[in-house]
Every structure is written in structure tokens, then in C-alpha cells.
């Protein structure tokens, strides 16, 4: 692939080879961005870059483990040297372990934290290092309902997502104090149909699955692109179940503890037995070799939603508020006429 500096806005997406990251690079390519793709797996990464270029955009695939700050920083320098100033940085890379806490080894816990939490810290630092002196740019943190509400069998992942939430809030306050024009926003996702469930380290008896309702990764990608282009909102929530979970956790967290203790084990497993020979991506990518590309979708296409009415509502708070206000006034007028 030949690369040259471009007049197009430049976006960096971590975790770009599969799942939400894969759908996101496609979405940015369709919007005319030059796309730098960061991931560990060379096979998936090259396939994703080819999709970007077929969409008519410039692609720069870079093999990077986000747990390594020096590698991330060097990749950011390569992006600016090759494509131009980074306009948007999307932190999306993660890994996880499906198991009760006591069955997750300390090294495994550390690895999830280094990739899923510190990977966001490293990406944010590399982006800010370049954006601050220009006083412009957007950082999008791909979060989850689990940034607010922990669930069983995913303690390492939930802990990392909670940490990202706290880190991002702290950073946002610091940028506001500086009067910086660099924006940081977060997109809280629901369960998404991605390949992670076929390569995550699992010690469950049955095959891991997303907690229904499940959404296609393109729903998440649309939300991420919208957040990048409308970054003054601190957060976007995707999926009605995300909203319901966050509200329930704020109002009655103890009740939710008991509910998840009763249902959270079965809802994260299918009826099929777990394959003990399933590939695992915790320590090394499973899509490194040519021909091992997993794409954006997982195994749950038949049960996944392609749209999220709640996402539209999250993007159009003013319209929703006006409609709600209008309905309230109409109801009040009806009462007064009686």
C-alpha cells in the first residue's frame, strides 16, 4: 500500500481488526476520513485496511499492542508523519476473561487491565500529546453499560470499564480547567454481536454469549462516528437496555445485585457446551495469519438488532425534550379545558 499525507481528516481506531472497531473503520471510511488502523492481528488488520481502501479512503494499518505505551506513541507519530495531524482518536481495543473472579489468575487479571484500561490511557496520552499544542481534536472512548454496572463472570472487564469512566471524567475536568478545545466524549454500548465470544478466554461450562438484547456492531459504529463529529456531549448511550440498566443501578443497585446474582450466569451462556479447544486472544491475537480474519460480526446475527431507537434519542436530546414538553403542555391544556 502506498501512503501519502492527505487533506482528509485523520482518524485512529484501536482494536480495528474485528468487532466494533472493524465496523467503525468502515463507517469512518464512508465518511471520507483517512483511517489509521491499530490492532495486534495482522490478518484481520490487513483485511480491514483493504475494506477501507475499497470504500475510497486511505488506510494505514499498524500492528500494535495497546498495552505497550511506547508502541502506541510510535504508531501515533507514524500516523502524523504519513497521513497528517490526527483529528479523531477512538479507543476501542480490549480483551476479557469469562469466569468467576476466583477462577481468574492474577496474570490474566493484569493482562485484561493492561489492555482494556491502560490501553485507553496509552491511546489518550498519545493523542493528547499531539492535539493539545494544536488546541483541537477529539478522543472517543468506547465504553459500555458495564462502565457503571458490574455483572458476574466479567469482573476484570467491568473493573477496567469502570476505571476508564473515572479516568475520562477526571481528564475532562482538567481540559475544561485549561480552557482546551480538545474534546473527550464516551459512547456507552449495550451487548454487541462481535467475534469476541469465539476467542475470549472462558472457563464457563457453556459457550459465552452477549446478554440479550444484542445489537449489531454497525449500530455501535454509527454512534461512535456521530460522537466524534458531535463531541460536546460528554456521553452517548446506545440501546434501551443500556439506559434501563444505568437507571436501575442508580435507583436500586441492591435489587439489581440480587437480580444479576440470580440471572447473570445463565444469561451470558448459550445452551451449547464450551469448546475447550477454542482459540484465545488474551496473550496473542487469533487473527494474526493471513486467512484468519474474523470480521465485524459474531455468531448471533439472527438475534441481533440492526437499529437502536434509543441511539436516535440520545443524539437528539433537544428534539426529544421539546416533544416531551409539547406533550406535557397538551395534556395540561386538556385538563384545564375539562
N, C-alpha and C positions, 0 to 999 in steps of 0.2 A: 504494500500500500504506500502510495506517495502522499505526503502530508505537507501542507504549507499554511502559513498564517492566513487567517480568514477574517472577513468583515462580519461574519455571522456571530451572534452571541455564543459564548463557550460555556458548556455545562459539563461538570464532572459528576459521574454517578458511581458510587461504590457498590459492590455486590451486583455488578452489571450483567453477569453471565447467565443468571437464572431468576425465575420468580418475579417478584415485584420490580427488582432492578432491571430485569430484561424488558418487561413491559414498559418501564419508564424511559429507557433509552430509545425505544421505538417511538414513544409519544413525543419526546423532545425532538427527534429527527424529523418527524412530520411537521413540527412547528418551525423548522428551519435552523435549529441550533447545530453548531459543531459539537460533537459528543466525544468526550474522553471517558472511556470505559475502564474501570478498575475492578479487578477480581483476581482470584487465585487460579482458577481453572482455565488453561489455555484453549482447550477445545471449545468450551462454551463461550469463552471470550471472543474467539475468532468468529464463531458463528453469529454472535450478537453484533459484532462490528460489520460483518457482511450485510446484515439486515439494515443497519443504519445507512450504509452506503447505497443499498438498493432503494432506500427512501429518498435518495438525492442529497444526503447530508454527509459531512466529513466525519470520519470515525478515527479515533486514536485509542486502540486497545493497549492496556498496560497491565502486566501481570504483577500484582501487589498483594501482600498480606497486610491488611489494615492494622493488625496488632503490632506492626513494626513502624514506629513513627518516622524513622529516617527514610524508610522506603516510601512512605506516603508523601513526605515532604519532597523527596526527589521526584516522585511522579508529578506532583503539582508543578514543580519547576519545569519539568519536561513538557507539560501541557502548555504552560505560558510561553515557553520557548518555541514550541511547534505551532500551536493554534492561535495564541494570543491571550489577553487577560481573561481570567476566569470570571464569568458573570454570575454563575449559579453553581453551588456545590451541594449535592444531595448525598447525605449519609444514609446508607441502606444496608450495608453488609452486616451479617450476623451469623451465629451458629447457636446450637442449643443441645440440650440433653433432655430426653423424656424419661423421667424416673422419679420415684420418691427421693426427697432430699438425702436421706441416709444412704441411698444406693448410688449417689454421685460422688466420685472420688475427688479429693482436693485438687489434683492436677486438672481434672476435667472442669471443675468449677472455675478454676483460674483461667483456663483457656476460653470458656464461654465469656467470662468477664472481659478478658483482654480483647477479644474480637468484637463482641456486641456492645460493650460500653466504651472501653478505651479506643476502639476503632473509630467511634464517633468523636471522641475527644481529639484524637490524632487528625482526623479529617477536618474538624473545625479549626484546629490550630493552623494547619497548613493553608486552609482557605483564608483565615483572618490575617495571617502573615502577609498575604498579598493584597487583600481587599482593604485593609484599614488605611494604608497610606493613600489609596485612591479614593477613599471615603464612599465606596459604593460596592454593591454585591449582595447576594442573597445566599443564605445557608438554610437548607431544608432538612430537618431531622425527621426521618421516617419512624414514627412511634407506633403505639399500639394502645388499645384499651387496657392492656396489661401494664402500661406505664403508671396507671392509677390503681389497678385492682389485680393483686396476685391471685393465681389459681394453682391448684395442686398439680404435681408432676412436671412443673416448669419453673421451679424456684430459681435456678440460675438465670434463665432468660428474663423472668419477671424482675429479679433484682437488678439486672442490667438496664432494663427499660425504665424502672423507677429512677435509677441513677442518671440516665440520660435526661429524664424530665427535670430533675433537680439541677443538674449541671446547666441545662439550657435556660432555665429560669434565672439562675444566677448570672449567666453570661448576658442575657437580655437586659437585665438591670444595669450591668456595667456599661453596655453600649449606650443605653439611654442616658446614663450619667455623663458619658463623654460627648453626648450630642451626635453620635455617629450615625451616618446614613446607611451603614451596613445593617441588613435586616436578618433576623433569625426567626424562623417560624417552624411549627411542628405539625405533622399530619398523623392523627391517631387512627390506626387502622383496625378493622374487625378481623375475623378469621378469613384467610385468603387461600385460594387453591393454588399452591405452589409446589415445586418438586421437593421442598424440604422434608416432607413426610416420608419420602422414599430414600432419603440419605441421612437423616438426623440420627444421632446415636440414641438408641432406645433400649430400655430394659423392661418394657411392658410385655405382658403376655400376648396381647393382641396388637394389630397394626395401628400405629398412631394416625390420628386424623384431626383436622381443624374442628373447633367447636361450632356446630351449626348455629345460625345460618352462615353459609360460606359465600364469599364473593370472588369473582374472577380478578386476576391481577390487573387487568386493564382499568377496572374501577379505581383501584389504588393509584395507578399511573396518572389517570386524569386528575385526581385530587392533588398529586404531587406537582404536576405541571402548573395547575391553577395556583397552588400556594406559592410556587416560585415566581409567578407573574403578578401575584397579589399578596405580597409578603407583609403588609402592615397588620394583618390579623395574626395574633400570637399562636392560634391553633385552628386546625380544621378537624372535625370529627366525621368519620366515614362509617356509614352503616347504622341503622336504627338500633341494633343490639349494642353498639358501642355507646350510644347515648344512654340507653336503658341501664347498661352496666355501670356507667360512671355516676348516673343519678342514684341508682340503688346503693352504690358504695358510699356516696355522700350522705344519704338519708338513713340507711340502716345497714352499716357494714357488718354488724354481728349476725344479722339474719342472712346476709349474703355468705358469710363464712360457713354457716351451717348448711345452706343450700348447696354450696360448692363442695363441701365435705361429703354430701350425700350423692351428688350427681357428677362432680368434676372428673372422677376416674372413668366412668363409663362413657361420658360424652366425648372424651378425647381418644377413644379406641373404636375401631370397626369390629365387625364380627369375625374377621379373618385373623388367623394366628400370625404373630410376628415372625418374620423370616430372620433367623439368627445370622444368616449369611448376607443380609442386606448391606450394601456399601455404606460407609460412614464418612462424613466430611469434616469431622471435628478437627483432626490433625492435618489432613491433606485433602485437596479437592478431589471429587469423584469425576469431574468433567475436565480433567487435565489433557487427556489424549484426544487426538482427532477422532470424530465419530462418537464422542461421549456426551454431546450436547443434550441437555435436558429441556431447554426452552423455558417458557414462562409458566406453563400450566402444570399442575399436578394431576392426580388420578381422580379428581372429583368434579369433572366437567358437568356431569349430568345433574348434580345437586347444587351447582353454584350460580349465583345471581350475576347478571351482566350489568345491572344498573343499581344505583342507590338513591332513591328519592331524598333521603336524609342528607346526602352529599350536596345536592342542589340547595337544600335549605341552609346548610352550613355556609355555602358560598353566597347566599342571597339573604343574609340576616335582615337587611333593611326592608326588602320586599315582604318577607315573612312577617316582620314586626308590623309593617303597615297593614297587611291583610288581617292580622290578628286584631289590630287596633280598630280597623274598619268593621270587623265582625262584632267586636265588643260594642262599638257605638251604635250599630244597627240593632243589636239586642237591647241596648239601653233605650233606644228610641221606641222600640216595640213595647217595652214595659211601660214607658211614660204615656203611650197612647191608650193603654188599657183603662 
